[in-house]
Amino acid sequence: MNDFKLKIVLAALTGVVFSFIFILLAFVLPSKKAIIIEKKAKNKLEHISKSLRDK
């Protein structure tokens, strides 16, 4: 195998390996935090309970 073909094969293999790594990272790492929707407290007791949980 001459030098040029070897370089082409190695470049293709490194491209596949790096693509595979970045695809795996895209699935493993979350893109952003989950959105948590909190409902508003209806009465005083729920408001006090929420304030105690947040501490």
FIROBA-229344 format. One record per residue (C-alpha): x, y, z; residue number from 0; residue in three letters. Coordinates in Angstrom, 3 decimals. Each point is the difference from the previous one (the first is absolute). Example, Ala and Ser with C-alpha at 12.3 -4.5 7.8 and 13.67 -1.06 7.14 Angstrom:
@X=12.300	Y=-4.500	Z=7.800	num=0	residu=ALA
@X=1.370	Y=3.440	Z=-0.660	num=1	residu=SER
END
This chain:
@X=0.000	Y=0.000	Z=0.000	num=0	residu=MET
@X=1.565	Y=3.269	Z=-0.956	num=1	residu=ASN
@X=0.255	Y=3.030	Z=2.253	num=2	residu=ASP
@X=-2.895	Y=1.942	Z=-1.555	num=3	residu=PHE
@X=-2.526	Y=-2.832	Z=0.389	num=4	residu=LYS
@X=1.100	Y=-0.543	Z=3.596	num=5	residu=LEU
@X=-0.580	Y=3.679	Z=0.795	num=6	residu=LYS
@X=-3.475	Y=-0.148	Z=-1.560	num=7	residu=ILE
@X=-0.935	Y=-3.102	Z=1.995	num=8	residu=VAL
@X=1.308	Y=1.463	Z=3.262	num=9	residu=LEU
@X=-1.803	Y=3.306	Z=-0.599	num=10	residu=ALA
@X=-3.265	Y=-1.837	Z=-0.648	num=11	residu=ALA
@X=0.408	Y=-2.128	Z=3.131	num=12	residu=LEU
@X=0.754	Y=2.997	Z=2.218	num=13	residu=THR
@X=-3.018	Y=1.804	Z=-1.439	num=14	residu=GLY
@X=-2.250	Y=-2.953	Z=0.811	num=15	residu=VAL
@X=1.411	Y=-0.338	Z=3.525	num=16	residu=VAL
@X=-0.405	Y=3.711	Z=0.814	num=17	residu=PHE
@X=-3.507	Y=0.036	Z=-1.471	num=18	residu=SER
@X=-0.930	Y=-3.005	Z=2.114	num=19	residu=PHE
@X=1.389	Y=1.665	Z=3.142	num=20	residu=ILE
@X=-1.930	Y=3.231	Z=-0.595	num=21	residu=PHE
@X=-3.219	Y=-1.883	Z=-0.769	num=22	residu=ILE
@X=0.350	Y=-1.933	Z=3.257	num=23	residu=LEU
@X=0.648	Y=3.210	Z=1.923	num=24	residu=LEU
@X=-3.095	Y=1.589	Z=-1.515	num=25	residu=ALA
@X=-2.146	Y=-2.821	Z=1.370	num=26	residu=PHE
@X=1.721	Y=-0.265	Z=3.370	num=27	residu=VAL
@X=0.267	Y=3.666	Z=0.932	num=28	residu=LEU
@X=-3.265	Y=1.899	Z=0.440	num=29	residu=PRO
@X=-0.417	Y=3.043	Z=-2.186	num=30	residu=SER
@X=-1.716	Y=2.092	Z=2.676	num=31	residu=LYS
@X=-1.578	Y=-0.383	Z=3.389	num=32	residu=LYS
@X=-3.473	Y=-1.427	Z=0.299	num=33	residu=ALA
@X=-2.751	Y=2.571	Z=0.335	num=34	residu=ILE
@X=-1.808	Y=-0.297	Z=3.321	num=35	residu=ILE
@X=-3.415	Y=1.604	Z=0.226	num=36	residu=ILE
@X=-1.028	Y=0.935	Z=3.511	num=37	residu=GLU
@X=-3.597	Y=0.662	Z=0.820	num=38	residu=LYS
@X=-0.893	Y=3.048	Z=2.030	num=39	residu=LYS
@X=-0.963	Y=-0.522	Z=3.634	num=40	residu=ALA
@X=-3.763	Y=0.236	Z=0.517	num=41	residu=LYS
@X=-0.081	Y=0.766	Z=3.699	num=42	residu=ASN
@X=2.214	Y=1.053	Z=2.877	num=43	residu=LYS
@X=0.834	Y=-3.561	Z=1.075	num=44	residu=LEU
@X=1.306	Y=-0.948	Z=-3.463	num=45	residu=GLU
@X=2.000	Y=3.226	Z=-0.119	num=46	residu=HIS
@X=1.657	Y=-0.760	Z=3.364	num=47	residu=ILE
@X=0.664	Y=-3.604	Z=-1.031	num=48	residu=SER
@X=1.644	Y=1.114	Z=-3.252	num=49	residu=LYS
@X=2.166	Y=2.561	Z=1.780	num=50	residu=SER
@X=1.198	Y=-2.635	Z=2.481	num=51	residu=LEU
@X=0.869	Y=-2.455	Z=-2.818	num=52	residu=ARG
@X=1.999	Y=2.636	Z=-1.884	num=53	residu=ASP
@X=2.384	Y=0.653	Z=2.880	num=54	residu=LYS
END
